Amino acid sequence: MGVLGLSSSSSSSSAGMVLVVVLGLLLNAAVLCNGGITSAFVRVLEKSVDMPLNSDVFSIPPGYNAPQQVHITQGDHVGKGVIVSWVTMDEPGSNAVLYWSENSKQKKSAEGIVVTYKYYNYTSGYIHHCTIKNLKFNTKYYYEVGMGHTTRQFWFITPPEVGPDVPYTFGLIGDLGQTYDSNKTLTHYELNPTKGKTVLFVGDLSYADNYSFHDNVRWDTWGRFIERSAAYQPWIWTAGNHELDFEPSIGETKPFKPYTHRYHVPFRASNSTAPFWYSIKRASAYIIVLSSYSAYGKYTPQYRWLEAEFPKVNRNETPWLIVLMHSPWYNSNNYHYKEGESMRVMYEQWFVQYKVDVVFAGHVHAYERSERVSNIAYNIVNGVCTPVNDLSAPVYITIGDGGNIEGLANNMTLPQPKYSAYREASFGHAVFDIKNRTHAYYSWHRNQDGYAVEADSLWFSNRYWDPVDDSKSA
């Protein structure tokens, strides 16, 4: 009968074994509580390979000039607008979007714009962008793009009205690319039982620049690949280094050209002067998007915008303050180590002052979650240069593990620094599930696990409404 049924002759040795097991469990629990975990999960290292051009996930929709690469993002500051984007390859066609709510058969029409661009020896299709305005909150809408016999229909759900206790669920994906692993990541996100309603995408989209002459055909295939999600829920865009497409050797000296033509964002709604940094409100969250690859020093447009932006955040209205960027500030991987350091020096004081809840970044092709730390005490006189625990600081999460062609970043620094709570070289996605003004539940899901399995998780306590020590709540 288990341990209690041991014979007397073996009770002594068995008791010793039990003691060892119990001590082991206690020690393991202590390690879990104190953080600093480098995951023991070992993923078989394989080369990441882009899916071939004839893959079904890249299928061109049937019909002459059929709209393709359909995707949506938020179209205003509060969530009552949606930007619908799509591409037609043969001719411009219609630039209008027909839309109607689930409870109404009356179709309305919104007119958009059409743009094209050339990159080296590539000429784009006709890229459409149309902003639908003044939608009702928390409403399902259907929309239709195209004309004649090649119209296509999709739907989306607008967010609840902005408010302090509005629950809302965000998905997190970064550095996705278009490999077989990328497909697993997107599938895993789609089948997660905790359904994300909006994707916060932390940069590096297509990885077209990995091909000779930055083959922009791979921008088209990527657009068709993500359509199955991005046509139905907003993806909030952050620009990464693979969006730069700066290649003077082939005459391409305008940074971000394919990205800015294909992926529009509502930057003017937050008084930004460029599409690389902007903010939105969505449900109970205030989301600030920053650009790691635009000038951010003092007196630059991004610096001045962020300096004016933080005081605008009303935590009584939007309790959750989330920042997106591409290059992480706290990274204990040798891959891209300290690349975000100069930006951290410029802006970290503001993150602490305004009590940012969480910062999501990509760039490093692995997963890492920090403790709540800051490193703002240092100056060139005092020499204090070690991150310290700081309950006013955000948690920094690196989620550049979408599955791109460059593969995993598995060369981690040793020993693991104290600020690093959990790290693992695996592909996956995450979910940030806001419950109310005080609590949100965060979980990270590796591709190798079942859809409901949480490889890492944390109950977040809001920095403004419930600023307790939440670092031990995993």
Summary of the structure (lengths in Angstrom):
residues: 474
radius of gyration: 23.7
end to end distance: 34.2
largest distance: 87.1
contacts: 1607
relative contact order: 0.14
helix: 22%
strand: 27%
